[in-house]
Amino acid sequence: MDRLSNTVRPYAWGSTTAIPELLGIAPTGEPQAEMWMGAHPGAPSRVTRDTAEQPLSEVIAADPVRELGPAAVEKFGPRLPFLLKLLAAGAPLSLQVHPNLAQAKEGYAAEESAGVPIDAPHRNYKDANHKPELICALTPFDGLCGFRTPLEAADLLAGLDVDSLKPYVDLLHAHPEEAALREVLTAVLTADPDEMTATVAEAAAAAERLGGAYAPYASIAHHYPGDPGVIAAMLLNYVQLQPGEALFLGAGVPHAYLNGLGVEIMANSDNVLRCGLTPKHVDVPELLRIVRFEASDPGVLRPEASPSGEEVYDTPIDEFRLSRYVLAPDAAPRDLTAPTPQILLCTAGSVTAGDLTLARGESAFVPAGDKTEISGTGDGAGTVFRATVVA
């Protein structure tokens, strides 16, 4: 078992306080958005082997079968198939969707054939993988997930009483569900920029005045004045997670995280198609090809407890499996030995994992097959998240 040294990414939307508070360190005053745990080439965790610190990605590459186990290597290849994060949103993230696996392979191959540089700002596909993800709230956590029904979206827009929004309201009333959502999102994203800036400003002022259900959109507009994503956001379900609750985001589902601290796990991919709330590139035709235009319930997940004390967040994919343990100080040790790789993250109290003690915010990598037990430390209840794969 290896204690992980992890990188914190300073994206502009990040909270300045949430991750430092969890880690028990002083804030720097700069945003600290995500702490990455895993072997992603963009910011691999570091481990100490044979007295030398080295990237986890290099440790795995040197002997993938030993580190990941033969079943995981056969199923996912010689790389850790997931990335675990602490995510701390102090401002809304971009409104976005992710492709499915076939779309990712097709899009990546097309951009490679076209000679689009991998770091080009207009490139959509950085790899040939899909990016399902799960966010589990550690604090109250606000987000947007999936489309409302067209009638619900129409009522929300109509309540603002903004003349330039009325054509969208009419479209939402006049068409079958898929066509209505597609036409309105297309119209919003392709509208004249000056006209949309004025529409967003008027809608934001109305949302500020009305408050209540409109308050989240007034806040979004404050961070992204004039952005068409403010109107697009009103087409989506607004979700408030309580600590321990989670959302699963599958392919084609538009979403955005707005505020709060959570544990996020995802397949190891950088593929994002943006709808708004961002200064970055928005490829409208490709976005419209990927989005699933169907109203859906956000599907808030709560963990399913097992007799072993493991609380599992059930998801329909194999690249990751997330669970948690809440460990009383006098409870018997839990055996976590598994034929697959694991990352353990302590988020409350402290826990003993193998020969390591993990305090809040500390994490460890467990190679496949390594004998692993966890237990409380006697300092009160400890909470540990367990990330692994289904192989």
C-alpha positions in Angstrom: 0.0 0.0 0.0 1.3 3.5 -1.0 0.4 6.8 0.6 -0.4 9.2 -2.3 0.9 12.7 -2.8 -1.7 14.5 -4.9 -1.9 17.6 -7.1 -4.5 20.3 -6.5 -5.7 22.0 -9.6 -6.3 25.8 -9.3 -9.2 26.2 -11.8 -10.9 29.6 -11.7 -14.2 28.2 -10.5 -12.7 26.5 -7.5 -13.5 27.3 -3.9 -10.7 29.0 -2.0 -11.5 27.3 1.3 -13.2 23.9 0.9 -10.2 21.7 0.1 -7.8 23.5 2.5 -10.4 23.0 5.3 -10.7 19.3 4.5 -6.9 18.9 4.4 -6.4 21.0 7.6 -4.1 23.5 5.9 -4.3 27.3 5.5 -6.0 28.7 2.4 -3.7 30.4 -0.1 -6.3 32.8 -1.3 -6.3 31.2 -4.7 -9.0 28.9 -6.0 -8.3 25.2 -5.3 -10.8 23.3 -7.5 -9.8 19.6 -7.7 -7.4 17.3 -6.0 -6.6 14.4 -8.3 -5.9 10.9 -7.1 -4.8 8.3 -9.7 -2.6 7.9 -12.7 -4.0 10.4 -15.1 -1.1 11.8 -17.2 -2.2 15.4 -16.6 -1.4 15.2 -12.9 -0.5 11.7 -11.7 -0.3 11.0 -7.9 3.1 10.3 -6.6 4.2 7.3 -4.5 7.4 6.3 -2.8 8.9 3.0 -3.9 12.4 2.0 -2.9 13.0 5.3 -1.1 12.3 7.3 -4.4 9.2 9.3 -5.1 7.8 8.6 -8.6 4.5 9.1 -10.5 1.9 6.4 -10.0 1.5 6.3 -13.8 5.1 5.2 -14.1 4.8 2.6 -11.4 1.8 1.1 -13.1 3.4 1.2 -16.6 6.5 -0.7 -15.3 4.4 -3.7 -14.2 0.7 -3.3 -14.9 -0.3 -6.9 -14.1 1.3 -6.7 -10.7 -0.3 -3.3 -9.8 -3.7 -3.6 -11.5 -4.2 -7.4 -11.5 -4.6 -9.6 -14.6 -8.4 -9.3 -14.9 -8.3 -5.4 -14.9 -5.5 -5.4 -17.5 -7.3 -7.8 -19.7 -10.6 -5.8 -19.5 -9.3 -2.2 -19.5 -5.7 -2.3 -20.7 -2.5 -1.5 -18.8 -3.7 1.7 -17.3 -5.7 2.6 -14.2 -9.2 3.0 -15.7 -10.5 5.6 -13.3 -9.6 9.0 -11.8 -10.7 9.9 -8.3 -11.0 13.6 -7.2 -12.0 15.9 -4.5 -14.0 18.6 -6.3 -14.7 22.0 -4.7 -17.0 24.3 -6.7 -17.1 27.9 -5.6 -18.6 29.0 -8.9 -20.5 27.1 -11.6 -18.5 24.8 -13.9 -19.2 24.8 -17.6 -22.5 23.3 -18.8 -21.3 20.2 -20.6 -21.9 16.7 -21.9 -19.7 13.7 -22.5 -19.8 11.3 -25.5 -20.4 7.5 -25.3 -17.6 5.1 -26.2 -18.5 4.8 -29.9 -18.8 8.5 -30.3 -15.5 9.1 -28.5 -13.7 6.7 -30.7 -15.2 8.2 -33.9 -14.6 11.8 -32.8 -11.0 11.1 -31.8 -10.2 9.3 -35.0 -11.7 12.1 -37.1 -9.7 14.8 -35.4 -6.6 12.8 -35.6 -7.1 12.3 -39.3 -7.8 16.0 -39.7 -4.5 16.8 -38.0 -6.0 18.8 -35.2 -3.3 19.3 -32.5 -4.2 17.5 -29.3 -3.8 20.7 -27.3 -5.7 22.9 -29.8 -8.4 25.0 -28.0 -11.0 23.9 -30.5 -10.3 20.2 -30.2 -13.2 18.2 -28.7 -11.7 14.7 -28.3 -8.5 14.4 -26.4 -8.7 10.6 -26.3 -10.9 7.7 -27.6 -12.6 6.9 -24.3 -16.0 7.8 -22.7 -16.3 9.7 -19.5 -19.2 8.5 -17.3 -18.8 10.1 -13.8 -20.3 10.1 -10.3 -20.3 12.9 -7.8 -20.9 12.2 -4.1 -21.6 15.2 -1.9 -19.5 15.8 1.2 -21.3 19.1 1.9 -24.6 20.4 0.5 -24.0 20.4 -3.2 -25.9 22.1 -6.0 -25.9 21.1 -9.6 -27.8 20.8 -12.9 -28.5 17.4 -14.3 -30.6 16.3 -17.4 -33.5 18.0 -19.1 -36.7 19.1 -17.4 -39.8 18.2 -19.3 -40.5 20.8 -22.0 -43.6 22.0 -20.1 -41.7 22.5 -16.9 -39.0 24.4 -18.8 -41.7 26.5 -20.5 -43.2 27.4 -17.2 -39.9 28.5 -15.8 -39.0 30.6 -18.7 -42.5 32.1 -19.0 -42.3 33.2 -15.3 -39.5 35.6 -16.1 -41.9 37.6 -18.3 -39.1 38.5 -20.8 -40.4 39.2 -24.3 -37.4 37.7 -26.1 -37.9 34.4 -24.3 -41.5 33.9 -25.5 -40.6 32.3 -28.8 -38.7 29.6 -26.8 -41.8 29.1 -24.6 -43.9 28.6 -27.6 -41.5 26.1 -29.1 -41.5 24.1 -25.8 -45.3 24.0 -25.9 -45.7 23.2 -29.6 -43.5 20.2 -30.4 -42.9 16.6 -29.2 -40.4 16.4 -26.3 -37.2 15.6 -28.2 -37.9 18.1 -31.0 -38.8 20.8 -28.5 -35.7 20.5 -26.4 -33.5 20.2 -29.5 -35.0 23.3 -31.2 -34.8 25.5 -28.1 -31.2 24.6 -27.2 -30.2 25.0 -30.8 -31.9 28.4 -31.0 -30.3 29.6 -27.7 -26.8 28.6 -28.8 -27.0 30.0 -32.3 -28.8 33.3 -31.4 -27.3 36.6 -32.4 -24.7 37.3 -29.6 -25.7 40.9 -29.0 -29.4 39.9 -28.8 -28.6 37.0 -26.5 -26.5 39.2 -24.2 -29.5 41.5 -23.8 -31.9 38.6 -23.2 -29.6 37.1 -20.5 -29.3 40.5 -18.8 -33.1 40.9 -18.7 -33.6 37.3 -17.6 -31.0 37.7 -14.9 -32.6 40.9 -13.5 -36.0 39.1 -13.4 -34.5 36.1 -11.7 -32.8 38.3 -9.1 -36.1 40.1 -8.5 -38.2 36.9 -8.2 -35.8 34.8 -6.1 -37.0 31.4 -4.9 -36.7 28.9 -7.8 -35.0 31.5 -9.9 -32.2 32.3 -7.4 -29.8 29.7 -8.8 -30.0 31.2 -12.3 -29.5 34.8 -10.9 -26.3 33.4 -9.3 -25.2 31.7 -12.6 -25.8 34.9 -14.5 -23.7 36.8 -12.0 -20.7 34.6 -12.7 -21.4 34.4 -16.5 -23.1 37.7 -17.6 -24.5 37.5 -21.1 -23.6 33.8 -21.6 -26.3 31.8 -23.5 -25.6 29.0 -21.1 -27.7 30.9 -18.5 -30.8 30.3 -20.6 -29.7 26.8 -21.5 -29.4 26.0 -17.7 -33.1 26.7 -17.2 -33.9 23.8 -19.5 -32.2 21.4 -16.9 -33.2 19.9 -13.6 -31.8 21.8 -10.6 -30.6 19.4 -7.9 -29.6 19.9 -4.3 -27.6 17.0 -2.8 -27.2 16.4 0.9 -24.0 14.9 2.2 -23.8 11.2 1.2 -26.1 11.6 -1.8 -24.7 11.3 -5.3 -25.5 11.8 -9.0 -24.4 9.5 -11.9 -23.8 11.3 -15.2 -24.0 9.1 -18.2 -23.2 9.8 -21.9 -25.2 12.6 -23.5 -26.7 14.0 -20.3 -26.1 17.8 -20.0 -25.0 18.8 -16.6 -23.1 21.4 -14.5 -21.9 21.5 -10.9 -22.7 24.8 -9.2 -21.5 24.9 -5.6 -20.2 22.5 -2.9 -17.6 19.9 -2.1 -17.7 16.3 -3.2 -15.9 13.1 -4.1 -15.9 12.6 -7.9 -14.9 9.5 -9.8 -14.8 9.1 -13.5 -13.5 7.0 -16.3 -10.0 8.2 -17.3 -10.9 10.6 -20.1 -10.8 14.3 -20.9 -13.6 14.4 -23.5 -16.0 17.3 -22.9 -18.5 19.0 -25.2 -19.5 22.4 -23.7 -22.9 24.0 -23.9 -22.1 27.3 -22.2 -21.0 29.0 -18.9 -17.5 29.0 -20.2 -15.1 31.2 -22.2 -13.8 28.0 -23.9 -14.8 26.7 -27.3 -18.4 25.6 -27.9 -18.8 23.3 -31.0 -22.6 23.6 -31.5 -23.0 21.1 -34.3 -20.9 18.4 -32.5 -22.6 19.2 -29.2 -26.1 18.7 -30.8 -24.9 15.3 -32.2 -23.9 14.1 -28.7 -26.7 15.4 -26.5 -29.6 13.1 -25.6 -32.7 15.2 -25.9 -34.9 13.5 -23.5 -36.4 14.7 -20.2 -35.2 12.6 -17.2 -35.3 12.5 -13.5 -31.8 13.3 -12.0 -31.9 10.0 -10.2 -30.3 11.0 -6.8 -28.3 8.0 -5.5 -28.0 6.9 -1.9 -25.5 4.2 -0.9 -26.8 0.6 -0.5 -25.5 -0.9 2.7 -24.1 -4.5 2.8 -23.6 -6.8 5.8 -19.8 -6.0 5.7 -20.5 -2.4 6.4 -19.6 -1.3 2.8 -22.0 1.3 1.4 -22.0 1.0 -2.4 -23.1 3.6 -5.0 -24.5 1.5 -7.7 -23.7 2.6 -11.3 -24.1 0.8 -14.7 -20.5 0.9 -15.8 -17.3 -1.1 -14.9 -14.5 1.4 -15.1 -15.1 2.4 -11.6 -16.9 1.4 -8.4 -17.3 3.8 -5.5 -18.2 2.9 -2.0 -17.7 4.1 1.6 -17.2 2.9 5.1 -18.1 4.7 8.3 -15.9 3.2 10.9 -16.6 3.3 14.6 -13.4 3.4 16.7 -14.2 0.0 18.4 -15.5 -1.8 15.3 -13.8 -4.9 14.0 -11.4 -4.3 11.1 -12.8 -4.6 7.6 -11.1 -6.8 5.0 -10.8 -4.9 1.7 -8.4 -7.4 0.0 -9.4 -7.5 -3.7 -7.9 -8.7 -7.0 -8.3 -5.2 -8.5 -6.5 -1.9 -7.8 -8.0 0.4 -5.1 -7.6 4.0 -4.0 -8.7 4.8 -0.4 -9.6 8.3 0.6 -10.4 9.4 4.2 -12.9 12.3 4.3 -13.7 12.4 8.1 -11.9 11.5 11.3 -9.0 9.2 10.7 -8.6 5.6 9.7 -6.0 2.9 9.8 -5.4 1.3 6.4 -2.8 -1.5 6.5 0.2 0.0 8.1 -0.8 3.6 7.3 -2.9 6.1 9.2 -5.0 8.3 6.9 -6.2 11.6 8.2 -8.9 13.7 6.5 -8.0 14.3 2.9 -5.2 11.7 2.8 -5.3 8.8 0.4 -3.6 5.5 -0.5 -3.1 3.3 -3.5 -3.6 -0.4 -2.9 -2.1 -2.7 -5.6 -4.3 -5.6 -6.8 -4.2 -8.6 -4.4 -2.5 -6.8 -1.5 -3.8 -7.8 1.9 -5.7 -4.8 3.2 -7.7 -4.1 6.3 -9.2 -0.8 7.5 -10.4 0.2 10.9 -11.2 3.2 13.1 -8.3 4.8 15.0 -10.0 5.5 18.4 -10.4 9.2 17.7 -14.0 9.0 16.8 -15.8 7.7 13.7 -13.8 7.8 10.5 -15.1 7.8 6.9 -13.2 6.3 4.0 -14.2 6.1 0.3 -13.1 3.1 -1.6 -12.5 3.4 -5.4 -11.9 0.3 -7.5 -13.1 -1.4 -10.8 -15.5 -4.2 -11.8 -13.3 -6.7 -13.5 
